[in-house]
Amino acid sequence: MLPYATAAGPLSIQPTSVARPVDADDVSTLLRWASQRGEPVVPRGAGTGMPGGNVGRGIALDLGACFRRMEPLDVFGRTVRVQPGVLAGDVDRAARLAGLFLPPLPSSADRCTIGGMVANNAAGARTFKYGAIRDWVQALDVVTADGSQYRLERGETVPPEFATLHTELEAELGNEPAGWPNVRKNSSGYALDRFLPEADAVQLVVGSEGTIAVVTSVTLMLAPVPQAQAVALIALRSLLDLPTLVQWAHDNSASACEFFGRRFLEVASLAHHVGAAGAVEGAEAALLLELDGDPDSVSAGADSLRRLARELGLHAIIGMEESDRRNLWSVRHAASPLIAESARSGLVSTQIIEDSVVPPEALGAYLSGVDEILHSADTDAVIFGHAGDANIHVNPLLDVGRSSWRERARALLKETVDLVADLGGTLSGEHGDGRLRAPFMEQIWGPKLAACFERTKNTLDPAGVLNPGVIIPCPHQDPLEGLWPQYSGAA
Ligand SMILES: Cc1cc2nc3c(=O)[nH]c(=O)nc-3n(C[C@H](O)[C@H](O)[C@H](O)COP(=O)(O)OP(=O)(O)OC[C@H]3O[C@@H](n4cnc5c(N)ncnc54)[C@H](O)[C@@H]3O)c2cc1C
């Protein structure tokens, strides 16, 4: 099987061929040829995406192999222009040498590309304060489905097909689409809520998962590294403590507000090198909060959080020095290798319901709803995520040795989709819809918005060559087509 047939997520589909373009002209030539023949093209960065947007029949278009140039930083303008195959972690490291950083850094930063981040509207723990990658993209070079090349800049005139689409959608939805989910972050559907107000084509391409354009260059904005930070790890006895602490994080502009469920903590505490994990052993859940800013405000914030934890009768460890902060953050990174390891014994952490986001006030209902679904399916799961943004990663541990595991996966997926639809959320806060979630678009978004997504795709890719089956489902598309047990991904 070609390496391009698999990715970090659970879906595997063999491509017919692989193309490794070296520049935008190559991408143009290939897309013109593919559009004329109706040959599908599946753009791909590093393959760390979960829901199968990076695998598919047709030509795997590898943008991670050659597009790896990073231009010198514009330190005063706080921007950097990179090709899409540059790794996110490399951008952040280069920025930090100049006292800057890339705020929405995902935990896969050392493996994933900037092109993949832009395509998925990826995010990270600090998205709580700083937004997702879409808020940090200033300009894009793209090749559209018919091979045309454009430079898209914020606030600039849009290319003709984007302008036509804007006029049509505006007539249908106005400037602010009614019924848009009230979520703090979103990587599902097309970002019509951002595109419509100012006809901003950059906003439409960000998060479009390689379905309307291939990104060949990205100009990123960077932020100054904060003067001071504090990190707090708080053990929770019950999920009832969650709303008070999350509200505190909102009110105090925390830079991160991360959630770890009980099973996650059990797994993390097995990693003996993670000192801080011991402090939350036995807890029902834990929250990790980060504060940043000037030293006085960070120190005042840490005191206020200490007081709140005392009032709630909770145990909080607060780290102000860099080594302590790193130790506390390491709890977040401890679980993935151990979860991947468990796959060898047949219990596979399965990323099929791993990225839902709900309105902030529905976080408790989502966590208890998921708990019920898992409980009635007699299935354990590792649960963690971005509590402040109500974007939770649920990774069911499925025993792939049992013949019924695929049916179990299908039932979990269906029940979770029903729950998210009831709560007014979407199925992706940061990983994208991919092939896995495309069949549920109408249920989640309703017929009107789903039809507008389809119109977006049809206007910008009339031959349907760019990543068919991603975001917009093909007729009778099976969300779990290509589900295979041998992968070892862990979000
Ligand atoms: C252990 C682990 C941790 C993770 N943590 C996070 C996290 O914290 N936050 C987060 O947001 N995600 C996370 N992810 C998911 C994933 O890393 C991100 O979504 C990442 O942005 C994908 O980048 P990639 O280069 O691997 O893209 P791929 O997986 O190769 O592709 C992803 C999508 O982008 C499209 N694409 C790729 N390049 C281009 C391009 N140049 N032009 C147009 N379309 C393109 C593909 O067609 C596909 O639809 C994690 C994944 C793993 C395995």
The ligand as a Gaussian input file, in Angstrom:
#p B3LYP/6-31G(d) Opt

LIG

0 1
 C       -0.879000      13.685000      17.443000
 C       -1.681000      14.724000      16.703000
 C       -2.012000      15.908000      17.350000
 C       -2.771000      16.872000      16.695000
 N       -3.057000      18.048000      17.338000
 C       -3.749000      19.010000      16.694000
 C       -4.023000      20.256000      17.335000
 O       -3.606000      20.511000      18.467000
 N       -4.748000      21.186000      16.659000
 C       -5.193000      20.959000      15.375000
 O       -5.829000      21.848000      14.807000
 N       -4.939000      19.802000      14.748000
 C       -4.230000      18.829000      15.356000
 N       -3.969000      17.649000      14.711000
 C       -4.479000      17.453000      13.347000
 C       -3.496000      17.896000      12.229000
 O       -2.164000      17.839000      12.680000
 C       -3.787000      19.301000      11.726000
 O       -5.093000      19.391000      11.219000
 C       -2.797000      19.787000      10.660000
 O       -3.082000      21.126000      10.362000
 C       -2.797000      18.978000       9.373000
 O       -1.639000      19.356000       8.633000
 P       -0.949000      18.369000       7.598000
 O        0.222000      19.066000       7.006000
 O       -0.651000      17.070000       8.224000
 O       -2.084000      18.235000       6.508000
 P       -2.739000      16.917000       5.874000
 O       -3.216000      16.025000       6.940000
 O       -1.807000      16.338000       4.871000
 O       -3.972000      17.562000       5.125000
 C       -5.046000      18.092000       5.849000
 C       -6.038000      18.753000       4.885000
 O       -5.429000      19.867000       4.278000
 C       -5.463000      19.764000       2.841000
 N       -4.212000      20.372000       2.380000
 C       -2.962000      20.102000       2.812000
 N       -2.085000      20.935000       2.233000
 C       -2.805000      21.750000       1.414000
 C       -2.469000      22.841000       0.554000
 N       -1.216000      23.275000       0.411000
 N       -3.458000      23.435000      -0.139000
 C       -4.757000      23.037000      -0.002000
 N       -5.122000      22.024000       0.794000
 C       -4.154000      21.397000       1.501000
 C       -5.619000      18.281000       2.567000
 O       -6.260000      18.037000       1.328000
 C       -6.476000      17.845000       3.748000
 O       -7.838000      18.109000       3.467000
 C       -3.211000      16.657000      15.350000
 C       -2.868000      15.465000      14.701000
 C       -2.108000      14.503000      15.368000
 C       -1.745000      13.255000      14.629000

